[in-house]
Amino acid sequence: MITKLYVDITNYLNELKNDEQGVTAIEYGLIGVAMALMLIAVLGTGNNDFLGALQNAFEKIGTEINSKNG
């Protein structure tokens, strides 16, 4: 009985050691943080030409939608 318990615990610990789901989640989280930092660096450092063009595009889309609904 003690031998079976020892084997069961050893098998459980081996499965836990070989489980890589948490590691994968951490890796994806780090990739997401790195991408967010790069976007902040590119868009937040006085690159107002891109942001202005993006704002103008959305304003134009909003104007077109409002003119079709009115």
Biopython code that builds the backbone (N, CA, C, O; Angstrom):
import numpy as np
from Bio.PDB.StructureBuilder import StructureBuilder

atoms = [
    (1, "MET", "N", (0.817, -1.185, 0.000)),
    (1, "MET", "CA", (0.000, 0.000, 0.000)),
    (1, "MET", "C", (0.870, 1.262, 0.000)),
    (1, "MET", "O", (0.573, 2.212, -0.723)),
    (2, "ILE", "N", (1.913, 1.281, 0.782)),
    (2, "ILE", "CA", (2.802, 2.438, 0.813)),
    (2, "ILE", "C", (3.544, 2.562, -0.508)),
    (2, "ILE", "O", (3.798, 3.670, -0.979)),
    (3, "THR", "N", (3.892, 1.427, -1.109)),
    (3, "THR", "CA", (4.584, 1.453, -2.403)),
    (3, "THR", "C", (3.687, 2.065, -3.472)),
    (3, "THR", "O", (4.154, 2.864, -4.284)),
    (4, "LYS", "N", (2.394, 1.699, -3.484)),
    (4, "LYS", "CA", (1.468, 2.255, -4.456)),
    (4, "LYS", "C", (1.322, 3.764, -4.249)),
    (4, "LYS", "O", (1.286, 4.521, -5.219)),
    (5, "LEU", "N", (1.241, 4.198, -3.011)),
    (5, "LEU", "CA", (1.145, 5.623, -2.716)),
    (5, "LEU", "C", (2.390, 6.353, -3.199)),
    (5, "LEU", "O", (2.294, 7.435, -3.779)),
    (6, "TYR", "N", (3.561, 5.762, -2.959)),
    (6, "TYR", "CA", (4.820, 6.361, -3.412)),
    (6, "TYR", "C", (4.843, 6.484, -4.935)),
    (6, "TYR", "O", (5.235, 7.520, -5.471)),
    (7, "VAL", "N", (4.424, 5.429, -5.628)),
    (7, "VAL", "CA", (4.405, 5.449, -7.093)),
    (7, "VAL", "C", (3.420, 6.492, -7.601)),
    (7, "VAL", "O", (3.726, 7.220, -8.546)),
    (8, "ASP", "N", (2.252, 6.575, -6.993)),
    (8, "ASP", "CA", (1.258, 7.568, -7.412)),
    (8, "ASP", "C", (1.779, 8.997, -7.214)),
    (8, "ASP", "O", (1.623, 9.846, -8.092)),
    (9, "ILE", "N", (2.387, 9.252, -6.074)),
    (9, "ILE", "CA", (2.925, 10.586, -5.813)),
    (9, "ILE", "C", (4.059, 10.898, -6.774)),
    (9, "ILE", "O", (4.140, 12.016, -7.284)),
    (10, "THR", "N", (4.930, 9.943, -7.030)),
    (10, "THR", "CA", (6.039, 10.155, -7.962)),
    (10, "THR", "C", (5.525, 10.439, -9.362)),
    (10, "THR", "O", (6.034, 11.336, -10.035)),
    (11, "ASN", "N", (4.522, 9.689, -9.814)),
    (11, "ASN", "CA", (3.944, 9.931, -11.133)),
    (11, "ASN", "C", (3.302, 11.315, -11.217)),
    (11, "ASN", "O", (3.452, 12.014, -12.219)),
    (12, "TYR", "N", (2.591, 11.706, -10.168)),
    (12, "TYR", "CA", (1.953, 13.029, -10.149)),
    (12, "TYR", "C", (3.002, 14.133, -10.217)),
    (12, "TYR", "O", (2.841, 15.094, -10.970)),
    (13, "LEU", "N", (4.061, 14.007, -9.446)),
    (13, "LEU", "CA", (5.103, 15.026, -9.450)),
    (13, "LEU", "C", (5.821, 15.090, -10.793)),
    (13, "LEU", "O", (6.198, 16.176, -11.234)),
    (14, "ASN", "N", (6.017, 13.952, -11.452)),
    (14, "ASN", "CA", (6.632, 13.952, -12.780)),
    (14, "ASN", "C", (5.735, 14.642, -13.809)),
    (14, "ASN", "O", (6.218, 15.396, -14.654)),
    (15, "GLU", "N", (4.436, 14.382, -13.734)),
    (15, "GLU", "CA", (3.502, 15.041, -14.648)),
    (15, "GLU", "C", (3.496, 16.548, -14.402)),
    (15, "GLU", "O", (3.458, 17.334, -15.349)),
    (16, "LEU", "N", (3.533, 16.945, -13.146)),
    (16, "LEU", "CA", (3.543, 18.361, -12.797)),
    (16, "LEU", "C", (4.822, 19.029, -13.293)),
    (16, "LEU", "O", (4.794, 20.167, -13.763)),
    (17, "LYS", "N", (5.935, 18.322, -13.188)),
    (17, "LYS", "CA", (7.217, 18.861, -13.632)),
    (17, "LYS", "C", (7.245, 19.031, -15.145)),
    (17, "LYS", "O", (7.839, 19.986, -15.645)),
    (18, "ASN", "N", (6.616, 18.126, -15.877)),
    (18, "ASN", "CA", (6.645, 18.155, -17.333)),
    (18, "ASN", "C", (5.554, 19.024, -17.947)),
    (18, "ASN", "O", (5.525, 19.204, -19.165)),
    (19, "ASP", "N", (4.654, 19.566, -17.125)),
    (19, "ASP", "CA", (3.576, 20.411, -17.626)),
    (19, "ASP", "C", (4.152, 21.765, -18.035)),
    (19, "ASP", "O", (4.789, 22.435, -17.223)),
    (20, "GLU", "N", (3.932, 22.173, -19.289)),
    (20, "GLU", "CA", (4.499, 23.412, -19.808)),
    (20, "GLU", "C", (3.437, 24.460, -20.133)),
    (20, "GLU", "O", (3.754, 25.450, -20.792)),
    (21, "GLN", "N", (2.212, 24.284, -19.706)),
    (21, "GLN", "CA", (1.156, 25.242, -20.020)),
    (21, "GLN", "C", (1.424, 26.591, -19.382)),
    (21, "GLN", "O", (1.215, 27.622, -20.021)),
    (22, "GLY", "N", (1.878, 26.613, -18.143)),
    (22, "GLY", "CA", (2.167, 27.875, -17.479)),
    (22, "GLY", "C", (3.311, 28.613, -18.137)),
    (22, "GLY", "O", (3.286, 29.839, -18.249)),
    (23, "VAL", "N", (4.313, 27.872, -18.571)),
    (23, "VAL", "CA", (5.462, 28.483, -19.239)),
    (23, "VAL", "C", (5.023, 29.139, -20.542)),
    (23, "VAL", "O", (5.464, 30.245, -20.857)),
    (24, "THR", "N", (4.163, 28.472, -21.298)),
    (24, "THR", "CA", (3.678, 29.027, -22.558)),
    (24, "THR", "C", (2.880, 30.300, -22.314)),
    (24, "THR", "O", (3.024, 31.273, -23.054)),
    (25, "ALA", "N", (2.051, 30.302, -21.295)),
    (25, "ALA", "CA", (1.266, 31.498, -20.977)),
    (25, "ALA", "C", (2.176, 32.661, -20.607)),
    (25, "ALA", "O", (1.929, 33.798, -21.009)),
    (26, "ILE", "N", (3.217, 32.384, -19.849)),
    (26, "ILE", "CA", (4.161, 33.446, -19.479)),
    (26, "ILE", "C", (4.866, 33.980, -20.714)),
    (26, "ILE", "O", (5.052, 35.190, -20.844)),
    (27, "GLU", "N", (5.263, 33.094, -21.625)),
    (27, "GLU", "CA", (5.935, 33.533, -22.851)),
    (27, "GLU", "C", (5.022, 34.435, -23.683)),
    (27, "GLU", "O", (5.459, 35.476, -24.176)),
    (28, "TYR", "N", (3.768, 34.041, -23.838)),
    (28, "TYR", "CA", (2.829, 34.880, -24.597)),
    (28, "TYR", "C", (2.617, 36.216, -23.902)),
    (28, "TYR", "O", (2.498, 37.244, -24.569)),
    (29, "GLY", "N", (2.567, 36.219, -22.589)),
    (29, "GLY", "CA", (2.431, 37.464, -21.857)),
    (29, "GLY", "C", (3.617, 38.394, -22.080)),
    (29, "GLY", "O", (3.442, 39.599, -22.262)),
    (30, "LEU", "N", (4.822, 37.834, -22.066)),
    (30, "LEU", "CA", (6.014, 38.643, -22.313)),
    (30, "LEU", "C", (6.031, 39.196, -23.733)),
    (30, "LEU", "O", (6.436, 40.338, -23.952)),
    (31, "ILE", "N", (5.594, 38.392, -24.696)),
    (31, "ILE", "CA", (5.522, 38.870, -26.087)),
    (31, "ILE", "C", (4.521, 40.018, -26.195)),
    (31, "ILE", "O", (4.785, 41.013, -26.870)),
    (32, "GLY", "N", (3.375, 39.881, -25.530)),
    (32, "GLY", "CA", (2.368, 40.946, -25.547)),
    (32, "GLY", "C", (2.885, 42.235, -24.927)),
    (32, "GLY", "O", (2.631, 43.321, -25.449)),
    (33, "VAL", "N", (3.602, 42.125, -23.825)),
    (33, "VAL", "CA", (4.168, 43.315, -23.178)),
    (33, "VAL", "C", (5.198, 43.971, -24.091)),
    (33, "VAL", "O", (5.225, 45.195, -24.218)),
    (34, "ALA", "N", (6.050, 43.160, -24.728)),
    (34, "ALA", "CA", (7.064, 43.710, -25.635)),
    (34, "ALA", "C", (6.410, 44.434, -26.806)),
    (34, "ALA", "O", (6.863, 45.509, -27.199)),
    (35, "MET", "N", (5.350, 43.857, -27.366)),
    (35, "MET", "CA", (4.658, 44.509, -28.479)),
    (35, "MET", "C", (4.015, 45.817, -28.026)),
    (35, "MET", "O", (4.061, 46.809, -28.754)),
    (36, "ALA", "N", (3.423, 45.834, -26.844)),
    (36, "ALA", "CA", (2.805, 47.056, -26.333)),
    (36, "ALA", "C", (3.859, 48.144, -26.129)),
    (36, "ALA", "O", (3.620, 49.304, -26.463)),
    (37, "LEU", "N", (5.006, 47.785, -25.590)),
    (37, "LEU", "CA", (6.073, 48.767, -25.392)),
    (37, "LEU", "C", (6.582, 49.319, -26.712)),
    (37, "LEU", "O", (6.872, 50.510, -26.821)),
    (38, "MET", "N", (6.692, 48.446, -27.726)),
    (38, "MET", "CA", (7.132, 48.933, -29.038)),
    (38, "MET", "C", (6.111, 49.886, -29.643)),
    (38, "MET", "O", (6.489, 50.901, -30.229)),
    (39, "LEU", "N", (4.814, 49.574, -29.511)),
    (39, "LEU", "CA", (3.783, 50.466, -30.035)),
    (39, "LEU", "C", (3.806, 51.811, -29.314)),
    (39, "LEU", "O", (3.658, 52.858, -29.943)),
    (40, "ILE", "N", (3.988, 51.782, -28.010)),
    (40, "ILE", "CA", (4.060, 53.035, -27.253)),
    (40, "ILE", "C", (5.272, 53.836, -27.697)),
    (40, "ILE", "O", (5.196, 55.057, -27.836)),
    (41, "ALA", "N", (6.388, 53.155, -27.918)),
    (41, "ALA", "CA", (7.601, 53.853, -28.340)),
    (41, "ALA", "C", (7.430, 54.473, -29.724)),
    (41, "ALA", "O", (7.894, 55.588, -29.964)),
    (42, "VAL", "N", (6.774, 53.764, -30.627)),
    (42, "VAL", "CA", (6.616, 54.272, -31.998)),
    (42, "VAL", "C", (5.552, 55.365, -32.065)),
    (42, "VAL", "O", (5.766, 56.402, -32.691)),
    (43, "LEU", "N", (4.418, 55.138, -31.428)),
    (43, "LEU", "CA", (3.304, 56.074, -31.554)),
    (43, "LEU", "C", (3.354, 57.215, -30.554)),
    (43, "LEU", "O", (2.734, 58.256, -30.774)),
    (44, "GLY", "N", (4.075, 57.038, -29.469)),
    (44, "GLY", "CA", (4.057, 58.044, -28.430)),
    (44, "GLY", "C", (5.216, 59.017, -28.449)),
    (44, "GLY", "O", (5.294, 59.883, -27.577)),
    (45, "THR", "N", (6.116, 58.909, -29.407)),
    (45, "THR", "CA", (7.310, 59.756, -29.398)),
    (45, "THR", "C", (7.213, 60.865, -30.431)),
    (45, "THR", "O", (8.125, 61.032, -31.241)),
    (46, "GLY", "N", (6.139, 61.615, -30.419)),
    (46, "GLY", "CA", (6.018, 62.761, -31.297)),
    (46, "GLY", "C", (5.740, 62.406, -32.742)),
    (46, "GLY", "O", (5.915, 63.248, -33.623)),
    (47, "ASN", "N", (5.320, 61.200, -33.006)),
    (47, "ASN", "CA", (4.993, 60.795, -34.376)),
    (47, "ASN", "C", (3.539, 61.171, -34.649)),
    (47, "ASN", "O", (2.696, 60.299, -34.859)),
    (48, "ASN", "N", (3.253, 62.462, -34.644)),
    (48, "ASN", "CA", (1.876, 62.947, -34.754)),
    (48, "ASN", "C", (1.344, 62.872, -36.176)),
    (48, "ASN", "O", (0.133, 62.963, -36.380)),
    (49, "ASP", "N", (2.221, 62.708, -37.166)),
    (49, "ASP", "CA", (1.744, 62.585, -38.547)),
    (49, "ASP", "C", (0.873, 61.344, -38.686)),
    (49, "ASP", "O", (-0.197, 61.392, -39.294)),
    (50, "PHE", "N", (1.326, 60.253, -38.132)),
    (50, "PHE", "CA", (0.558, 59.008, -38.222)),
    (50, "PHE", "C", (-0.737, 59.124, -37.441)),
    (50, "PHE", "O", (-1.804, 58.756, -37.931)),
    (51, "LEU", "N", (-0.638, 59.644, -36.212)),
    (51, "LEU", "CA", (-1.835, 59.758, -35.378)),
    (51, "LEU", "C", (-2.835, 60.747, -35.972)),
    (51, "LEU", "O", (-4.043, 60.526, -35.896)),
    (52, "GLY", "N", (-2.338, 61.837, -36.563)),
    (52, "GLY", "CA", (-3.222, 62.806, -37.204)),
    (52, "GLY", "C", (-3.929, 62.212, -38.407)),
    (52, "GLY", "O", (-5.122, 62.440, -38.612)),
    (53, "ALA", "N", (-3.193, 61.449, -39.203)),
    (53, "ALA", "CA", (-3.796, 60.802, -40.366)),
    (53, "ALA", "C", (-4.836, 59.774, -39.938)),
    (53, "ALA", "O", (-5.883, 59.637, -40.569)),
    (54, "LEU", "N", (-4.542, 59.065, -38.876)),
    (54, "LEU", "CA", (-5.493, 58.074, -38.369)),
    (54, "LEU", "C", (-6.755, 58.761, -37.851)),
    (54, "LEU", "O", (-7.867, 58.294, -38.098)),
    (55, "GLN", "N", (-6.584, 59.853, -37.143)),
    (55, "GLN", "CA", (-7.745, 60.595, -36.639)),
    (55, "GLN", "C", (-8.574, 61.159, -37.785)),
    (55, "GLN", "O", (-9.803, 61.109, -37.745)),
    (56, "ASN", "N", (-7.915, 61.692, -38.802)),
    (56, "ASN", "CA", (-8.648, 62.215, -39.968)),
    (56, "ASN", "C", (-9.426, 61.113, -40.675)),
    (56, "ASN", "O", (-10.555, 61.332, -41.115)),
    (57, "ALA", "N", (-8.832, 59.938, -40.784)),
    (57, "ALA", "CA", (-9.518, 58.824, -41.446)),
    (57, "ALA", "C", (-10.782, 58.443, -40.679)),
    (57, "ALA", "O", (-11.832, 58.227, -41.284)),
    (58, "PHE", "N", (-10.686, 58.359, -39.339)),
    (58, "PHE", "CA", (-11.866, 58.006, -38.552)),
    (58, "PHE", "C", (-12.919, 59.108, -38.586)),
    (58, "PHE", "O", (-14.116, 58.818, -38.589)),
    (59, "GLU", "N", (-12.496, 60.352, -38.611)),
    (59, "GLU", "CA", (-13.461, 61.446, -38.726)),
    (59, "GLU", "C", (-14.191, 61.393, -40.068)),
    (59, "GLU", "O", (-15.396, 61.637, -40.133)),
    (60, "LYS", "N", (-13.465, 61.076, -41.132)),
    (60, "LYS", "CA", (-14.085, 60.962, -42.452)),
    (60, "LYS", "C", (-15.095, 59.815, -42.473)),
    (60, "LYS", "O", (-16.186, 59.945, -43.029)),
    (61, "ILE", "N", (-14.721, 58.696, -41.862)),
    (61, "ILE", "CA", (-15.643, 57.556, -41.793)),
    (61, "ILE", "C", (-16.889, 57.940, -40.993)),
    (61, "ILE", "O", (-18.009, 57.616, -41.389)),
    (62, "GLY", "N", (-16.691, 58.633, -39.865)),
    (62, "GLY", "CA", (-17.830, 59.067, -39.050)),
    (62, "GLY", "C", (-18.734, 60.018, -39.796)),
    (62, "GLY", "O", (-19.958, 59.932, -39.690)),
    (63, "THR", "N", (-18.141, 60.926, -40.553)),
    (63, "THR", "CA", (-18.938, 61.868, -41.337)),
    (63, "THR", "C", (-19.759, 61.141, -42.393)),
    (63, "THR", "O", (-20.933, 61.452, -42.592)),
    (64, "GLU", "N", (-19.151, 60.182, -43.065)),
    (64, "GLU", "CA", (-19.870, 59.402, -44.088)),
    (64, "GLU", "C", (-21.022, 58.614, -43.470)),
    (64, "GLU", "O", (-22.109, 58.548, -44.043)),
    (65, "ILE", "N", (-20.788, 58.023, -42.316)),
    (65, "ILE", "CA", (-21.846, 57.241, -41.658)),
    (65, "ILE", "C", (-22.987, 58.161, -41.248)),
    (65, "ILE", "O", (-24.156, 57.827, -41.443)),
    (66, "ASN", "N", (-22.654, 59.321, -40.679)),
    (66, "ASN", "CA", (-23.694, 60.260, -40.265)),
    (66, "ASN", "C", (-24.487, 60.796, -41.451)),
    (66, "ASN", "O", (-25.695, 61.003, -41.337)),
    (67, "SER", "N", (-23.831, 61.025, -42.586)),
    (67, "SER", "CA", (-24.555, 61.546, -43.742)),
    (67, "SER", "C", (-25.488, 60.490, -44.338)),
    (67, "SER", "O", (-26.538, 60.831, -44.883)),
    (68, "LYS", "N", (-25.114, 59.217, -44.238)),
    (68, "LYS", "CA", (-25.980, 58.136, -44.746)),
    (68, "LYS", "C", (-27.188, 57.912, -43.834)),
    (68, "LYS", "O", (-28.263, 57.543, -44.306)),
    (69, "ASN", "N", (-27.011, 58.137, -42.521)),
    (69, "ASN", "CA", (-28.103, 57.914, -41.578)),
    (69, "ASN", "C", (-29.043, 59.105, -41.513)),
    (69, "ASN", "O", (-30.195, 58.947, -41.108)),
    (70, "GLY", "N", (-28.598, 60.269, -41.891)),
    (70, "GLY", "CA", (-29.423, 61.472, -41.714)),
    (70, "GLY", "C", (-30.254, 61.790, -42.863)),
    (70, "GLY", "O", (-30.992, 62.775, -42.838)),
]
sb = StructureBuilder()
sb.init_structure("model")
sb.init_model(0)
sb.init_chain("A")
sb.init_seg("    ")
for serial, (resi, resn, name, xyz) in enumerate(atoms, 1):
    if name == "N":
        sb.init_residue(resn, " ", resi, " ")
    sb.init_atom(name, np.array(xyz, "f"), 0.0, 1.0, " ", f" {name:<3s}", serial, name[0])
structure = sb.get_structure()
